[in-house]
Amino acid sequence: MTAPVTRPYPEPQILWPTFPGYGDDSRGSDSCAFPSLPAIKARQAACPPEALTAFVEAAWMAQNRILVLDDFLFKPQEVQSRQSRYEQILFWLPDGLVANDIRFLTNAHGNRTEQCEIQKLFNEHVATINQRAPRRAGAAKIEIRFSLGSKFPYVHDRFAVIDNELWHFGATVGGLHNRVNAATRGWDAEAHKAVRFFDDAWNGDSDVQHRGRHG
């Protein structure tokens, strides 16, 4: 079995998504410090809010895997359309994406029809990725499970693993929430057993499922 490709990542740091022009450079929106009140209000009024650029760029550069664990990943903000939220997530996965293992573990907020629509949309997107890069090493696959709340109801925070970098989010992964929230990055996913934890959540707890069937 071929070892996963490693990608360098920065030392652990904390980042706040803000609003274009309020970030650490004159045009960006990522900040290493708490945002100012004008930045908070600008972000609050944005629809949709600006994603955390550092996370998006890391996803674009993923060489092996993108794993996301977030209860509310596909649930849009109150004034945001569902399609807008889906497009924000699809933006993480460009046509030239190299990573093959892409998995989203979330909760079932909509009905079965909505879940099928999401799966269909992402299946079509990954087909495009594979068609436009026929010489890529293996085929990309996007898997989505809506079982976090029902089969592994132990998680409060949100996490992502890009290659061997662990991200921790105070709100929606990718900085998609419009209120003040922060993310930390640069953690060694292997050292912190992040992939093992994700797989545990992905597979679910049979004890929870057993109680659900009989209790």
N, C-alpha and C positions, 0 to 999 in steps of 0.2 A: 504493500500500500504506500503510495506516494505521500510524503509529509506535506502538510499545508504550507503554502507560500507565506512567508512572514513579511510584514510590512512595517517599516519603522513608524513609531508614533511618539508624540511628545511626552514629557514628564507630566505627572498628574496636575491638572489645573481645573479651575472652576470658571464657567462662562455663563453669562446672561444674554438671552436673545432680547434685543430692544427694537429699534426702528431705524431704517436707513438714515445715516447722517449722525446718529447718536452712538455709534460704536467706537472702537478704539482707533479706527482710522476715519478719515473725513467722509467716506462714502459707505462704509460698512455698518452693520447692525449688531455684531457680536461685541460684547463688552466683558472685560476681566474684573469689572467693579459693578456694584449695584447701580442701576440706572437712575438718572435724575428724574425729577417730577415731570418735566416736559416730555422726556422720553417715555415715561410710564403712560402718560395720557395719549401720546401719539400711538403707541402700541395698542392701547386699549381700544382706540377708535378704528384701528386697521381691520380690514376684512378682505382676505384672511390675514392674520398676523404673520410677520416675517419669520421664516424658519431660522434655526441656528445654522448659520453658514458653515461653520466648522464641521458639523455633523454631516451635512449634505455632501460636502467635498470629500469627507472620509468615505462615505458610502460610494460615491462615484469611483473612488480609487480602490475599492475592496478587491482583493485578489482571491479570496477563498469563500468567505461566508458573511452574511448579514443576518443576524438573529435579533428579533425584536420581541420584547415581552411588555405588553402595555394593555391594561384593562380597557382604556378608552381610545385606542388608536384610530379606529374608523368612525368615532362619534364626533361630528362637527361641532363647532361653537354655535351658540344660539342663533346668530345671524348669518351663519355660513351654510351653504348648500352642501349636501352630501358629496356631490360631484367635485366640488372645490376641494374638499378634504381628501378625496381619493386622488385627485391630481397632484396635490402636495406630496403624497407618499410615492406616487409613480415617478415623480421628479427625482427621487433618490436613486432611481434605477435607469440610467441612460442606456441607449441602444448599444453602446460600446462596453457595457459592464462586463468585467472579467469573472467575478465571483459566480459560483454555481449554486451554492447552498443558501437559499434565501427563504427564511421562515418567519412568519408573523403569528404570534400567539396572543390572543386578545379575548374579550368577553363578547357574549351574544347580546347586543343591545337592540338590534333590529329583529325582524322576523326571518324565517327561513328563506323567503324570496329575496330579501335584501342581501343576505349572506351569499346566496347563489350569484347575485349580480356582481358582488365584489369579487368573488372567485373567478367569474367569467372575465371580468375586466382585466384582472391580473394575469390570467392564463393567456389572453390575447396579447398582453404586453410582453410576456416572456417569450412568446412565439416570435414576436418581432425581434427581440434581442437575439434569439438563436438564428433567425433567418439572415440578419444583417451582419452576423459575425460567424460564418460557417466554419472557419478554421479555428475557432476558439477551442480550448482544451476541455472537452466535454460539453454537455448541454446544461444550460441554466434551468433551474426549477424553482418556482415560487410556490410555497405551501402556506396555507392559512388555516388556522384552527381557532374556532370561537369557543373554546372549552376552558379557558383559564378560570373563570368564576365557578363553573360547575364541577370541574374535575381536579382543580388544584387551587382551592380557595384560601390560600395562605399568603398571598402577595399583596403588599400595599404600594410599594414603589414601582418605578418603571426602569427597565434596563435594556441595553442593546449591546451586542457584541459584533464588532466589525473586525474580521480576521482574528487577531489575538488581543485586540484592544477592547476593554470593558468601559462602557458609558453608563452613568447613573443619572436619571432625570427626576427632578422634583415635580414635574407635570408631564404632559404628553411628550413622548419620544420625538426628537427632532425639533423641540421648541415650538410646537404648534398651538400652545395655549396663549391667550392674549394677556393674561395677567403676569405679574412679576414671578418669574420662576428661573431656576438655574439648573445647570447640568455640570457634572464633573466627567473628565475624560483622562485617558492616559494610564489606566489601570491594567495590569497584566491579567488577562482573562484566565489564563491557565493557572497562575498562582492563586487566584481567588476562586477557583473551581466554578467559573461562570458558565462554561459550556455544559458541565455536568448538571448544574442547577437548572439550566434552560431545558436540557433533555428530560430531567425529572418532571418539570412542569409540562413540557410538551406531551409526555406520555401519560400524565395524570396519575393520581393516587387511587389505586384500586379499592382501598378502604372507603374512600369518599364515594366512589361509584357504587360500591356494595351497599352502603347505608342508603344511598339514593334510591336504589331498586327495592329495598326491603323495609325502609323506614320512612 
